[in-house]
Amino acid sequence: MPESEYLFDTGSESGRQHVTGLDLVLGRKTAEFLGTAGILPGQRCLELGAGSGSVANWMADRTGPDGTVVAVDLETDHLLERPGIEIYRHDINDGLPVPGPFDVIHARLVLVHLPRREEIFEMLVDALAPGGWLVLGEVVHFPQSISAPSTHDEAIFAKVWRIAAEIVGPAADQDYRWGHRVYRRMAAAELHELHAEEFSETAMGGDPHGEVLEALVRQAEPPLAAAGCTPDELARLQELLRDPLMRYWFFRLVYTRGRKPC
Ligand SMILES: C[S@@+](CC[C@H](N)C(=O)[O-])C[C@H]1O[C@@H](n2cnc3c(N)ncnc32)[C@H](O)[C@@H]1O
């Protein structure tokens, strides 16, 4: 198994736009869902696939001066050093960079990308402290057009996201069914207090959602082109993502949490 098969380059300018856009779009939902895990001063947390670092910062605001947040990513250029956060540039396929236990482990849009997600899931469960929470957010559905400036534009939007979901993502071992399996996996791992929520919202051209999609398409342009998207279609999609006449559903996510017995 190769060390990492991650399709995107978080360290690039498009990668930065991708992860900062995700924070703008998902920050509120994450704060609400993760907030229920009740992060406390002095706790030790793990933020896997830390991206821009915003969730690690949010956690560190709660763990305070006596706690620690371990922030792990393949690419850590966007993570700002601050007291209470330990940053590790690390491939999770090689195991945890530091041993557990952790009171809270959070990973948003990470395991969906990892071919060894089942094994890594087990490793995360093992790293939980008694009473510790595992909180995973995963993509389960791709963007879908609601209305577009023309039927031709509608067809371009549908084609690019269909090729991304059916060819490019699966070729990189992304698994969009995983998000719906997490609840059962947590139950089988004997985690308690299980709860899952699906989340999607509408967006229009010019919204921050489009920033995420633009950056994704830019990073995945070679495989999208190889799978049949023409340069004109990819260029038109980028225009549509800035056109207020383009209305669509953003990615759908499933967030799941479970707790190790005390
Ligand atoms: C889709 S982004 C999500 C970023 C962040 N969790 C968020 O939701 O905003 C996936 C993140 O996981 C990181 N990542 C991917 N494969 C990884 C691996 N094998 N080990 C560590 N981090 C990885 C990427 O660099 C990227 O920052």
The ligand as a Gaussian input file, in Angstrom:
#p B3LYP/6-31G(d) Opt

LIG

0 1
 C      -10.575000      17.339000       2.787000
 S       -9.289000      17.940000       3.786000
 C      -10.160000      18.330000       5.289000
 C       -9.387000      19.262000       6.175000
 C      -10.059000      19.555000       7.524000
 N      -10.215000      18.340000       8.298000
 C      -11.389000      20.208000       7.284000
 O      -12.439000      19.538000       7.324000
 O      -11.392000      21.425000       7.017000
 C       -8.416000      16.455000       4.290000
 C       -7.212000      16.741000       5.155000
 O       -6.626000      15.504000       5.551000
 C       -5.221000      15.547000       5.323000
 N       -4.775000      14.188000       5.043000
 C       -5.065000      13.433000       3.959000
 N       -4.461000      12.232000       4.029000
 C       -3.783000      12.228000       5.209000
 C       -2.926000      11.275000       5.843000
 N       -2.690000      10.105000       5.269000
 N       -2.372000      11.589000       7.045000
 C       -2.609000      12.801000       7.609000
 N       -3.400000      13.752000       7.049000
 C       -3.975000      13.473000       5.862000
 C       -5.072000      16.488000       4.125000
 O       -3.784000      17.049000       3.990000
 C       -6.144000      17.531000       4.415000
 O       -5.681000      18.582000       5.235000

